[in-house]
Amino acid sequence: YLVRVEDCVPVLEQYARDGKTFDYVINDLTDIPISQEPTEDTWELPQKILDLSLKVLKQTGKYWTHGANTHNAPQQFEERLKHLPQHVDFLKEVIAIPSYHELWVFYTIWKAS
């Protein structure tokens, strides 16, 4: 196994160009944006990471990500999932994170067949 700890965007872009695919992509890099008002620039980086991750995800693969459960961020994220070029399905689980005193949403996302 190879675990890479670095800026994911250039790596994902290179993997996509090379046609490399993976069984699992874990996004522990950035939180789902928290904003009172949804703006395009708030979601620009998370959307880019999601799009690139799905490009390198095998058809049977799983993508994992997480985010804080505040300011309708999960609902905004789920709305974005509905408008991806390729249909995806997902499961979500809300878990209390004691060290942050917050509820976080964890997503498992896969390409629909």
C-alpha angles and dihedrals in degrees: 000000000000120000113192120199107190143088103319100203099072091041093050091046090053093047090049091050090049092048091238115158135191139206092223136023117188118198108200092142108092136012125242102270118266114213136144090224123035111240129176095237091053090060099035098097097039090048091050092050091047093049093048092044092054090049091059095039117104116239089254094039132114129229119203127197139151143200146174116279097233141112094012090292093141091051091049091049092049090050088055090051089058091057101049118125089244119047114246135187124210147186123210133197126192112215132179112240104204096194091057096035087228141114112241129196118225118197133201108195129185138172112264116237 
